[in-house]
Amino acid sequence: MYDYSRFKITLSIALILSLLLSLGSSLTEIKAAEGSGEANADSQIRTSNELPAFEEELVVKLRAEALEENNGSKLVPQETLSSLSIIPQLSFGRMFTQDVLPVPTKSAVASAQASVFERYYSSKIPSGADVEQLLKTLKSSPLVETAYVTQKPEKPTTLSPNTTPVQPTNDPRFSLQKYSEESTGINAPYAWQFEGGDGKGVSWADVEWSWALNHEDLIAHNIQQLPGGTNIGDGSHGTAVLGVVSAADNAIGNIGLANKAKPYVSSLVRASGNWSITEAILTATQTLQAGDVILLEVQVGSNNRWLPIESQQAEFDAIQYATSLGIVVVSAGGNGNVDLDQYLSGDNKYTFNPDSPDFKDSGSILVGAGSSTFPHYRLSFSNHGNRVDVHGIGENVATLNSTDVSSTTGYTDYFSGTSSASPVVVGAILQLQGIAKAKFGVPYTPAEIRRILRWLPHQTSSIDPANDRIGALPDLKKIIQSLPTPGSVPTDIAAPSAPANLVTSVVNGANHITWSAATDNVGLIGYDVYLNNNLLPFKRTTGTSVTLSDLPSGAFNITVKARDGYNQLSSASNSVHVNNSLPTWSASTVYLAGNIVGYQGVKYQAKWWNQNERPDLKSSPNDVWINLGPY
C-alpha cells in the first residue's frame, strides 16, 4: 500500500504542449501559494459582518496516476507547480489548506479516499479569459480527471419572517377558535410567523347569498361585492364564513385564518332577480387570478338529501373552467349524510365514485365535516365518500354573526356543518398560497393543492379514515416543514401492494376474514372488502381483519383491496369462498351444538343437542338457541 503522504505531481509533456498551443506562448509570473503558507488578505480573520466577494475559480482534479512516490518527501507546491509556470494567465495552487486535509488512517479504503483531496488544484480566472477553451484543453489531458469552474454557493431558500406580524393574543375571541390550534385544528399560528402565512398576496371569493360587510371585524377589508349580484337577507351564514377566513387582526373579536388575504363576495342571487350559482362563479373568475380561491358555500337537493353543487352540470362546468384558469375551487361537501360512492345521478351513474368508469372530476376540493374534538370523526350529517378530499371542523366553530346585512356586531360559538368546515380549509389553502408566492414567487395549481391535502403523512387523519371517508384535516406545520416547490409537488402514482394470505373462519357463528397487511409508498386509508367483485365494497376497515356478521344468505367469493390517500386501489387479494346459505329450521331435524339455522329472517346457533325447539321461542339466555341477528 502506498504511503499517501509522499507524492509529487507530474504533468505530461502532452498537457503542457496542448496548453501552450491553445493559450499562446506569452508567459506570466506564477505565484503558487501553499494554502497553509503565507497569510494574505483573504486568509486573515475577518472582523466585518459583510461576506467577502465571491470569485470564480478554475478547478482541476488530477487522476491518481499523476501522483508518484517521492522517496518519503512531498514536493512543496511551488516545486509541484513549477512545470505549469509556462501556462499563460493561470496561477495554480493547492485547493485545500493542509490543516483541513484528511489524515490517512489504518484503513486502506479510508486512506485512498483521503488522498483524493491532494489531487485538487485551483486558479483564479483572469478577466477576459476564454474559460470554455481552458476547460476543453485541460479536460483533454490524460492526467486530468475533471476540470470545472466553481459556482457561487447560495443559501437554501428559507421562509422569511412575516413582515406584517399576526397578533392573535390581543383578539379577545381567539381562545375560542379551536379550529386554528395545533392540537385540535390546522395550526394556523405556525403559518402566521412566515411571510405570506397570513394570506397576504392572495385573494378569495365567497359564493353564496348575503353578508354583513360592515361588521366590526370585517369593515377594515372594505370587501367588494362583485358585479351582478345582490346582498339581501340576514347575512348570518355569509358573515360567519367570512369571519373564519378574514376576520381582521384588530383586537376587537375574532381573527381570521388568512386575515391578510383580500376577500370578495359574489351573490348567487342576481340583480336580474334570478338565482344563478354559475353566474356567480363566472363573475368571480373575472376578478381572481391563478392561485386565488373560490369558496362555494352552496348545496343542492331535497328532503335533506343534500349534495355538492357540482352535481348540477352547469356548475360542474363553471368549476372546471375556474380551475383551468388556475383558481382553486373549494366546495362544501353537503350535509345530507349521503354516501357519495353509492350516489346515482339522474342518468343512473356513479358520478362521485372514483372507482366507477362514470366518475366525473370537476377539479374542486370537496370538503367533509369532522368533529371539533380530537381524534376527529365524521359528523353524522356530513356527506362522505372517496371523492371527498379533506375535512374541516364542522361544529362549535367560533366566528362572526349578524341579524341582517347592516349588522356591525354579532358573534357565535356554534357555526357548524360543511358550511363551517369549508372556510377552515379555505383558510389553510390561502395560508399555503401566500407562503408559496412569498417564497417561490408563484402559487400552487389547483391540482397541486389537492395533492398536498391528500398527502397523508402531512395531515391529521380522522379516527377511522376507511369508514369516515371525509379526507384528513390539514396540518400546516407538517406541510410547511416539507413545503414542495410549485411545479414539483410530488404525486403518488404507485398503487398499494395487494393484501395477501386472505383466510376465513367462523367466530361466534359469523364469518371472520383476516389478511396480511399491504404497503404503500405514502400511506393507506384502509381496506375495502368485496363480494363477488362488485363495484361497491361490502365492508371497509383500517385493520387487517373484519367480521361479516351481516353477510346476506348466499355463496360469495370474497376479496380485499388496499386503498391509499390518492384513491388508488391495489390489485385484489387472493379469493376465499364463503357459503352463507342457511338451512331453514325444521321441527323434525336433530341439531347439534354449533349448528346454525335460519328462521323468519333471523340466524340462530344451537348450544346443545335439540329437536323440535323453535328458535324464536327458545333463544333466551338459558335456552338452547343463540340469536345471531338478522341475515
N, C-alpha and C positions, 0 to 999 in steps of 0.2 A: 504494500500500500504506500502511495506517495505521502510524503510529509508536505501538506499543503501550505506550510509557512515558507516554503522555499521554491519560489517561482521567478522566472523572468519573462518578459513579454517580447516576443519576436514577431515582426510583421514581414510578410513575404515581399520579395522584390517586386512581384507582380502587383501587389497592392500599391506600393509606393509609386511604381511606374504609371499605374492607371490613374492615381490621384494627380500625378504630375501632368499627364496628358489631358485630363479633363479639367483641371483647375488652373493650368498655366504654370509658368516657371518662376514667377516673382516670389521672392522669399520675404517672410516676415519673422520677426523675433518671437520665439515661442517661450512662454512662461508657464511651465507645468508645475504648479504648486501642490505639494502633498497636502491633503485635506486637513491633516492634523498639524501642519507645519506653521509657517509664519502667519500671524494673525493679520487680518485686514478688516476693512470697514464692515464687510458683510458678516464676518465671523465673530466680531466683537459683540458683547452683550448689549442689547438694545434697551434703552430706557424709555423710548417713546411708545405710546399706545397705538401708533399707526403701524399697519402692516407694511413691510418692505415691498417695493415694487417687484412684480414678478417678471423674470426674464426667461424667454425660451432658451433651451439648450439642446445641442445635438448630442445624442447618447449613442455610444457604441458598446455592444456586448460581444466580446471575443469568444470564439469557440474554445473548447477545452484544449484542443491540440495546439493552440497558440501559446500555451504555457509549458515551460520546460524547467526541470530541476536545475538548480544553480549552485551545486556543491555546498548546500547548507546556508547560503545567504540570499537575501532578497534584494533585487536591484531597487534603488531609490527611484521615485517617479521621474526625476529629470533624466536619469540614465535610461529608464524604461522607455521614455517617450522621445529620446533624442533622435531616433530614426524617423520620427514624424515631423521633425523641425523643418523639413523642406516642404511641408504641405502648406500652401498659402492660406492665410487668413484664419486658420483654426489653431486653437491652443488647448490641447487635451490635458486633462488631469484626472486623477482618480475621482470617481463619482462619490464614493463614500469615505468618510473620515475613518482613520484607523481605529479609533476608540469605539466605533459602533459596529465594526465588522465582527461577525460571529467567531467565537473561538472554537477551533477544531476539538472534537470530542473523541472518546474512545470508539464511538460508533462509526463504522465506515460510511454508512449511509448519511448520517448527520454531517460528518466531516466533508464528504463530497458536496453536499448541499451548501455547506458554509463557504466552500471555495468559490461558489458561483459569483459572489459579490466582488471577488478580486478581479473579475473579468470585465467590470463596468468602467468605462471612461466617458467623460463628457467635455464639451467645449461650448463656450459662448458662440452665438451666431452673429457674425458681423453684419452691419447694415448693408443691404443690397445683395447679400449672398444668394446664389441660386440654390436654395435649400433642396429642391427636388433633385437636382443634379448631384448634389453632395450625397444625399441618401442613396441614390441609384448607384453611384460609384462605390460607396462603402459596402453596400449590400452585395455587390458583385464579387467581393473578395472572398476566397475560400476560407479565410481566417476570421471572418466576421459572421457571427450568428445572426445578429439583427442590428439595425440602426433606426433611430426614430427621433422625433422632436418632442420634447416634453410639453405638456399642456397644463395650463393653469388649473390647479385644484379649486373646486368650488365647494362651499358648504352645502350639505344636503338641504333641500328645500324644507323649511320648517314652517309651522303655523305661527303667524305673527300675533302678538298680543292685541287684544281688541282696543282700537283707538277711541271707541265710544263705550266705555265700561258699563256693563249692566249692574244695577244696584238693587237686587230683589229684596234685600232685608228692610228697605225703607218703604216697601209697598205692603200695607197692613194685611192684605189678604193672601200674601204669598205662601204663608204657612199652611193655608188650606188647599193649595194647589198640589195635591199629592201626585198627580199625573206628571208633574215636572221633575219629581225627585229621582234619585238614583235607585232607592230601594223598591219603590212601587211604580215608577214611571219611566220616562225616556231619558232621564238625566240631562235635562236642558242646561242646568248651570255649568256642566262640564264644557259644553259647546260655547257658552257665553264668553268664556275667557279668551277665545280666539277671534281674530278679525273675521268678520262675516258670520260668526256664530250666533249673532242676534238677528240674522236675516238681512242685514244691510246689503244693498245692491241687488236685491231680488224683489219681485212684485208678485201679488197673487190676487185672485178674484173669487169672491163667494157668489155662487149662483143659487138663488132661492127667491123668497118673497119680499121681505122688508127688514129694515134695520133702524135703530135709533142712532143715527150717525153723529149726533151731538152729545152723546153720552160723555160724562166727565173723564172716562178712561179711554175715549176714542177721539175726542174732538181735536186733539193735537195733530192727528194724522191728516185732517182736512180730507176725509175719504171722498173720493169722486164716485158718483153713480154713473155708470156707463150709459151711453145714449140708448133710447128706445124703450126704456123700462119705466116703471112707476115705483113708488115707495109707499104702499098702502097696507095698513094692518097694525097689529100691536108691536111688531118688530122684535118680540121677545126671542124667537128662535134665532134669527139672524144676528141679533145683538150678542147672544150667548156664544155663537160661533166666532164672531169677530173677537170677542173677549179672550177666548182660549189662545188665539194666534197673535192678536195685535193689541191687546190692552197696553197702554203706554207705560213706560217706566217713569212714573211721575209722583211716586209717594202718596198716591190717593187711594187706590184699591188693589186691583189685580195687576199682574204683569204678564204680558203675552209671551208665548214661547219664542216667537220670531218678531219681537216688538219693534225692530228697525226695518222690517220688510214693508214695502209700500202696499197697502190694501186698496182694492177696488171692490165694487159690488155691481152685480148685473142681475136685474129682476126678470123672472120668467113671466111676470105679469106685464105685458107690453103696453105702451102708451095707446096703441090702437084698440085696447080692450081685450085682445086675445091673450091666451096663455101659450107661450112657446119657449120651452126649455132649449130647443135647438137654436132659436134666435139669440137667446141669452148667452149660449156658449159661443156662437159665432161672433157676437159683439165683443166678447172678452178676448177672442183671438186677434181682434183688430188693434188691441192696445198692448197686450202682453207680448213678451219676447221669449225666445228659446231659453229654457231653464226656469221660467216662471211657472206658476202653479194655478190651475183652476180647480176649485172645490165644488162638487155637485152635491148639494145638501137636499136631494130630492129622491123620493122613492115612488113607485107606481104600483097599483094593484087594487084589490078589493077584498072585502071580507077578511081583513087582517092578513091577507096573503101578499105581503109587500115584497116587491122585487127591486133590484137595482134599475136605475133609469135606463141603462143601456139595453134592457130587454126590449125597448122600442127602437125600431130600425133607424129612424131619423136621428135620434140622439146617439145611437151607436156610430152612425156615420160622422156626426159632428165631433164626437170624441176622437175617432180615428184621424179626422182632419187636424184637430188641435195637436195631437201627439206627433203627426207628421211635420208640424212646424217646430217641434222640439219642446212644446209646452207639456208639462207634466199634469195629467188629469187624475184627480183623486175623487173617488165616488163612494158615497155611503152604501154599504152592502145591503141595507134594508133590515127592518125589524119584524119580519114575518115568520121567524123560526122555520124558514124554508131550507131544505137540503138542496142546494143548487146543483149538486151532482145528479139528483133524481128529477130535477125540474124539466118538464117537457114544454116546449114552446107551442104556440098556436098551430104550427105545422108539424107537431109531434116529433120534435128533435131535441136532443140533449145539448142545447147550445152553450150551457155554462159548464159542461163536464169536459175537462181537458183530455180525458181518456176516450172520448167519443169522436168519431170522424165528423160529426156535425158541430163540433166545438167552434165558437167564434170568439176571437180575442180582439177587443176594441183597443187594447193598449193602456187602459186605465189601471190605476192602483185601486183595487177593491178592498174595502175596509170592513172588518167584523168588530164585534164589541166584546171586550173582556172585562172581568171583574176589577174593582178598584183595589181589592186585597191581593196579596201575594201569598202563594203562587196564583197566577191569574187563571181563570177558567172561562169558558164560553158562557155568556149570559143567555138565559133561556129563550129570549126573544130574537137573538141575533141570527140572521141568515148565515149559512155556513156551507162549506164545500171546498174542494181543492182549487177552485178558481179564486178564492179569497186570498189576497196576497199578504195581508198584515192586519193586526188588530190594534185598536186604541182602547182607552178606558171608557167604558160605556155606562158608568153610574157614578153618582156622587162627585161630579165634576164642578168645581167652584169656578164661577165665571160671572159675566155681567148679565143683567136682566133689564127688561123695560115693560111698561104697560102700554105704550104707544110709541110711534116713531119720533115723537117730540121729547121723549123722556131724556133727562140728563143724568139721572142717578138710577140705581137699582142693581141688585146683585142676587145671585142664587148659589147655593151649595149643592144643587141636585140636578144639574143638567145631565141628561142620560141618552141612551140609545146609540145606534151607529151615528146619530147626529152629533154626539159629544166625542165619540171615538175618532171620527174622521178629522176634525180640526187638530186633534192631538197628533195625528200622523202628518197632517199638512205642516204643522209647526216644525216637526222633526225634519221634514224634507227641505223646508225653507232654510233651516239652520245649516243643513249639509250643503245646499246650493250656494249659500252665502260664503261658507268656508271654501268651497271649491273655486268660486270666482275670485276670492281674495288670494288664494294660494296658487292656483293654476291659470287664472285668467279666463277660464271657461267653465260653464256649469256641466252637470251630467245630463245625458239624454234621458227621456222617459224610460227607455228600456234599461238603461244603466241604473236608474233609481230603483226599478223593480228588482234587478239582480242584487243590488246592495241590500234591500229589505228582505230578500229571501235567502240571504247567505246566513244560514242558521248559527254558525259559531259567533256571530256578531249581534245576535238578537236575544231576547228573553222569551223562550218558548212557553206556551201555556202548559197547564199541568198534564193534559192528555192530548197532545197535538194530533194524534191519529184520529181521534173521535171529535175533538173540538173543531178542527178544520177551519180556523179563523186566522191562520198565519201567526207569526210571532210579533212581539212588541219591540219596536226599535230600541236599541241601546246605543245612544250617541257616543258614549265613551269608547265602547268596543269598536264601533265603526270608525271613529276619528283616529283612534290609535293605529288603525291599519288602513288609513284612508287611501283608496286607489286613485290613480290619475284618470281624469276623464279621457275616454278613448281607449283605456286599457283596464276597464273594470272586469275582473275575472268572471267567467261564466262557467257553469257546471254542465258539461256535455257528456259526462260519464254516468251512465245509469248504475244503480247499486248492483252488487253481486246478488245472485239468486239465493234465497233461503234453501237450506239443504236438510236432508235427513228427516223429512216430514213423516211422523208416525202418529197413529191414533190408538186410543184406548178408551175404555168405558169407566167413568168415575161417577159414582152415585147415580147410575142409570143414564148418564149423559155422555155424549162423545167428547173426548178431550184430545186436542191436537197439539203437538209440540214440534219444534223445528230448531235447527241451528241458526244462529244469528247471521244476517247479511252484513256486508260492509259497504261504506260509501266514502268517496274522497272528500265530501264536505259534511254531510250529516243526514241522518234518516229522520223522516217524520214518523214512520212506523210500518206496519204490515197490513195488507189487505188480504182477506180470506175469501176465496171464490168457490162457488158451487157450479160445477159443470161449465166452467169458463164463461160465465155470464159477464156482461159488461160491468154491472154494478156489484161491488163486493157484498158478501153476506155479513161479514164482520170486519172490524178494524181494531187493531191493538198496537200499543207501543212495545209490548213484551214479545216473548218467543213462544207463547202458548195461548190457547183460547179454549173455553168450554162452550160447546154448541148445544146448550140446554134447550134452545128454542128451535132446533133444527126441525123442519117440517117432515112429515112422513114421506118416505121415498128412498131411492138409492141415488147416491151422489159420488162424483169424483171431485175431491177437494184439493185445491192447490193454494199456495200462498205466494204473494209478490211483495217485495220491499219497495217503499216509496221514499224519495228524497225531497228536500225542500224546494226543488225546482220542478216538482210533479213528474219526475222521471221514474218509471216503473222498471223494476228488474224483470228478467225473464222468470217464468213460473218455476216453482219448486217441483220436486217430484210429486206425483199424484198419489193420494190414498183413497181407497174406495170405502164408503160407509153406506150400509144398508139400514135405513131408519124406518123401514116398513114394519109397523107394529101389528102383531096378531090381535084381533078383536077378542075381548074376554068372552069366554063361553062357560056356562054353568057346568057342563059335563067334562071339562078338561081339568086334569090334575096339574097344579102349578107347584114348582119347587122354589126354594129360596133363590132370589136373584132374577127370576123370570119377569119380563116386562110385557105389559099388555096395554092396549088402548081401549077406552070405554067412554063413549059420548064426548069425544074430543079431548079427553084427559089421559095422560100417561101415568101408569101405576107400576110399582115394583113389589114383588112378593117378598115378605120377610121370612116365611117358612112354608112348609107343605100346606096346601089348602085346595079345596074343591067346593064349588057352588057358594063361594063367599063373594058377593057382588062388591066390586072395588069402591064404588061411591058410598056404600053403606058401611064398609069395613076399612076405613083409612084414618081413623083417629089414632092418636099416639100409641095406644095399646092394642091396635088391631093388626090384621095380617098384611094389609097393603099400605104402601107409602105413596102419597100423592106427589108426582113429579111435575105437575103443572100441565098446561095445555100443550098440544102439539099440532 
